[in-house]
């Protein structure tokens, strides 16, 4: 049986142009007589009605190239990365069986990796979780962290003792699985053959694009979008950046200008965190998002990957990206 072609994954920070590049690459394949379709890997674009705030591909763009896993759940519902992993892998299989090239597009780093990487998501147990939360209240977060240090020093070494939620989750997983929490952490290893292309920008250009994106959201009617769907927003959907700020404005807690200014600042911070996240993965082939021939350069990377030129892509050591150091500024 012929091995299916690699999944193409377009990653990078918010406002870097991933959607446009994904569509352009699909059109390039169409010129070769190869059908390609896009699988969304943005956590919040899976929610219906949240169009402007999540910068979904427009209806026109979606009519040009078919998109999957967009508008699949209502805002009252909850999407998890584990649920997405199941949906994305099934979608990849379905497309490959039809001879269609899957293009994964999204800024949600864990979601993009969950689709193709060696990542497992242990379940949860509300009883174990509650017992640990009660212990945190009575004994303090540090007592739980010290227990984690004894049970799984590898995990503890890479965690912040002040992040009690993560400590509790680690102890819950250890009790549930009988294995170290570190054994369940994401590995930079493909389970599904993939080539990743990262869109790179310097800090000034990235900030300018975030400002432009936010200005366009305002002009496109983001305030009205939030006004219409706020009563439907569940706990998970309401975490999407921008929606809380506009709800605060609608509730009279700030001016409209202040709301959008806060969106800009928080989006810039998110973009740098995303670059820090993606920058740890040395398998990503970075391209300048603003270069005129970004599509052609990306196609050369895809061609090289298809020819087997990137043997080291299967397993990667962590690396760092030039914007990664800026995430705390």
C-alpha positions in Angstrom: 0.0 0.0 0.0 1.3 3.4 -1.0 2.3 5.6 2.0 0.1 8.8 2.2 1.8 12.1 1.6 2.9 14.2 4.6 0.4 16.4 6.4 1.3 20.0 5.9 1.0 22.1 9.1 1.1 25.9 9.0 1.9 27.4 12.4 2.9 30.7 13.8 1.5 33.5 15.9 -1.8 35.2 15.6 -2.1 37.7 12.7 0.9 36.2 10.9 -1.1 35.1 7.8 -1.5 31.4 8.3 -5.0 31.3 6.8 -3.9 33.0 3.6 -0.8 30.8 3.3 -2.8 27.6 3.8 -5.3 28.7 1.1 -2.5 29.7 -1.3 -0.7 26.4 -0.8 -3.9 24.5 -1.5 -4.3 26.5 -4.8 -0.7 25.6 -5.8 -1.5 21.9 -5.3 -4.7 22.4 -7.4 -2.5 23.8 -10.3 -0.7 20.4 -10.1 -3.9 18.5 -10.3 -3.7 17.6 -6.6 -6.6 18.3 -4.3 -5.8 19.8 -0.9 -8.1 20.8 1.9 -7.6 22.7 5.2 -8.1 21.3 8.7 -8.6 24.0 11.3 -6.4 23.7 14.4 -7.4 26.9 16.1 -9.2 26.1 19.3 -11.8 28.9 19.1 -12.6 28.8 15.4 -14.4 25.5 16.1 -17.2 27.5 17.7 -20.2 28.7 15.7 -21.0 32.4 15.5 -17.5 33.5 16.8 -16.4 34.7 13.4 -14.8 38.1 13.7 -13.2 37.7 17.1 -11.4 34.5 16.0 -10.5 35.7 12.5 -12.1 32.8 10.8 -11.6 32.3 7.0 -14.4 34.2 5.3 -17.3 32.4 3.6 -15.7 33.3 0.3 -12.3 31.8 1.3 -14.0 28.7 2.6 -15.9 28.3 -0.7 -12.6 28.5 -2.6 -10.9 25.8 -0.5 -12.9 23.4 1.7 -12.2 23.8 5.5 -12.8 21.2 8.1 -13.4 21.5 11.9 -14.7 25.1 11.6 -18.1 25.8 13.1 -18.6 22.4 14.6 -19.9 23.1 18.1 -22.1 25.8 19.7 -20.5 28.4 22.1 -22.4 26.8 25.1 -20.5 23.6 24.5 -16.9 22.8 25.4 -14.0 21.7 23.2 -11.0 20.0 24.6 -7.7 19.2 23.0 -8.3 15.5 23.6 -11.6 15.7 21.7 -10.0 17.7 19.0 -7.2 15.1 18.6 -9.7 12.4 17.9 -11.6 14.6 15.4 -8.4 15.9 13.6 -6.8 12.4 13.2 -10.1 11.0 11.8 -10.3 13.9 9.4 -6.7 13.4 8.3 -7.4 9.7 7.7 -10.6 10.5 5.7 -8.8 13.0 3.5 -5.8 10.8 2.9 -8.0 7.8 1.9 -9.7 10.1 -0.7 -6.3 11.2 -2.0 -6.7 14.7 -0.6 -3.7 16.5 0.9 -4.4 17.7 4.4 -3.2 21.2 5.4 -3.4 21.8 9.1 -3.8 25.5 9.9 -3.9 27.1 13.4 -2.2 29.1 16.1 -3.2 26.9 18.9 0.1 25.2 19.4 -1.0 22.2 21.5 -3.9 21.6 19.1 -1.7 21.6 16.1 0.7 19.1 17.8 -2.0 17.0 19.2 -3.1 16.2 15.6 0.2 14.7 14.5 2.5 14.2 17.5 3.0 11.5 20.1 0.8 13.1 22.7 -1.7 11.3 25.1 -4.3 12.9 27.3 -5.0 11.0 30.5 -8.5 11.3 31.8 -9.7 13.0 34.9 -11.3 11.8 38.2 -13.4 14.4 40.0 -13.0 12.6 43.3 -9.2 12.6 43.1 -9.2 16.2 41.9 -11.4 17.3 44.8 -9.3 15.5 47.4 -6.2 17.2 46.1 -7.9 20.6 46.0 -9.0 20.1 49.6 -5.4 19.2 50.6 -4.2 22.4 48.9 -6.6 24.4 51.1 -5.6 22.7 54.3 -1.9 22.1 53.7 -1.0 24.7 51.1 0.3 24.5 47.5 3.9 24.0 48.5 3.1 20.8 50.4 1.6 19.4 47.2 4.5 20.5 45.1 7.0 18.9 47.5 5.0 15.6 47.1 5.3 16.0 43.3 9.1 16.5 43.7 9.3 13.1 45.4 7.0 11.3 43.0 8.2 12.8 39.7 11.3 15.0 40.0 11.5 15.3 36.2 8.1 16.9 36.0 8.6 19.1 39.1 11.9 20.5 37.7 10.0 22.0 34.8 7.1 23.4 36.7 6.4 26.6 38.7 5.6 25.8 42.3 3.2 28.7 42.3 1.0 27.1 39.6 -1.1 24.9 41.9 -3.5 24.0 39.2 -0.8 22.3 37.3 0.6 20.6 40.4 -2.8 19.2 41.2 -3.2 18.0 37.6 0.2 16.2 37.7 -0.6 14.5 41.0 -4.0 13.5 39.6 -2.5 11.9 36.5 0.1 10.0 38.7 -2.7 8.6 40.9 -4.8 7.7 37.9 -2.2 6.1 35.7 0.4 4.8 38.2 3.0 6.4 36.0 5.1 9.6 36.3 3.3 12.7 35.0 6.4 13.4 32.9 5.7 10.2 30.9 2.5 11.7 29.6 4.0 15.0 28.6 4.1 15.9 24.8 7.0 14.5 22.9 8.5 16.1 19.8 7.8 13.0 17.8 5.5 12.6 14.8 2.9 9.8 14.9 1.5 11.1 11.6 4.1 12.0 9.0 4.2 15.8 8.8 6.1 18.9 7.5 5.7 22.1 9.6 6.1 25.6 8.1 6.3 28.4 10.6 5.5 32.0 9.7 8.2 34.3 11.2 8.1 38.0 11.8 10.2 40.4 13.8 8.6 42.0 16.9 7.8 45.4 15.2 6.1 43.8 12.2 4.2 41.4 14.4 2.9 44.2 16.6 1.9 46.2 13.5 -0.1 43.3 12.2 -1.8 42.7 15.5 -2.8 46.4 15.6 -4.2 46.2 12.0 -6.0 42.9 12.7 -7.7 44.5 15.8 -8.6 47.7 13.8 -10.3 45.4 11.2 -12.2 43.5 13.8 -13.6 46.8 15.1 -14.6 47.9 11.6 -16.1 44.6 10.8 -18.5 44.8 13.7 -16.9 42.8 16.5 -18.9 44.7 19.1 -22.2 43.6 17.5 -21.0 40.0 17.2 -20.3 39.9 21.0 -23.6 41.6 21.7 -25.5 39.0 19.7 -23.8 35.9 21.1 -22.8 36.8 24.7 -25.8 35.0 26.2 -24.7 31.8 24.4 -21.0 31.9 25.5 -20.0 29.0 27.7 -17.1 28.9 30.1 -14.6 27.7 27.5 -15.7 29.8 24.5 -15.8 33.0 26.6 -12.0 32.6 27.2 -11.3 33.6 23.6 -9.3 36.8 23.6 -11.3 39.9 23.0 -14.8 38.7 24.0 -14.4 39.6 27.7 -13.0 43.0 26.8 -16.0 43.8 24.7 -18.4 42.5 27.3 -16.8 44.8 29.8 -17.4 47.7 27.4 -21.1 46.6 26.9 -21.5 46.5 30.7 -20.1 50.0 31.1 -16.9 49.0 32.8 -14.7 50.7 30.2 -14.8 52.7 27.0 -14.9 51.1 23.6 -11.4 52.6 22.9 -10.0 51.1 26.1 -11.6 47.7 25.3 -9.9 47.6 21.9 -6.6 48.9 23.3 -6.6 46.1 25.9 -7.3 43.6 23.1 -4.3 44.9 21.2 -1.9 44.6 24.2 -3.1 41.2 25.2 -2.9 39.9 21.6 0.7 41.1 21.3 1.5 39.3 24.5 -0.3 36.2 23.2 1.6 36.3 19.9 4.9 36.3 21.7 3.9 33.4 23.9 2.9 31.5 20.8 6.3 32.2 19.2 7.9 31.0 22.4 5.8 27.8 22.2 6.5 27.1 18.6 10.1 28.1 19.0 10.8 25.1 21.2 10.1 22.7 18.2 13.2 22.5 16.0 11.2 20.5 13.3 9.5 23.7 12.2 10.9 25.3 9.0 10.6 29.0 9.4 9.8 31.4 6.6 9.6 35.2 6.5 5.8 35.9 6.6 6.3 39.2 4.7 8.5 38.1 1.9 6.8 38.4 -1.5 7.5 34.8 -2.5 6.5 33.2 0.8 4.2 30.8 -1.0 6.9 29.6 -3.4 9.4 29.2 -0.6 6.9 27.2 1.4 6.2 25.0 -1.6 10.0 24.3 -1.9 10.0 23.2 1.7 7.1 20.9 1.1 8.7 19.5 -2.1 11.9 18.8 -0.1 10.0 17.1 2.7 8.1 14.9 0.1 11.5 14.0 -1.4 12.7 12.8 2.1 15.3 15.6 2.5 14.4 16.2 6.2 15.3 13.0 7.9 15.7 14.7 11.3 12.1 15.9 11.3 10.7 12.7 12.8 12.1 13.4 16.3 13.4 16.7 17.4 15.2 18.2 20.3 13.8 21.3 21.8 15.1 24.6 20.4 14.4 28.3 20.9 13.1 31.0 18.7 14.3 34.6 18.6 10.9 35.8 19.9 10.7 33.3 22.7 12.7 35.4 25.1 10.1 38.2 24.8 7.2 36.3 26.3 7.4 37.9 29.7 7.9 41.5 28.6 
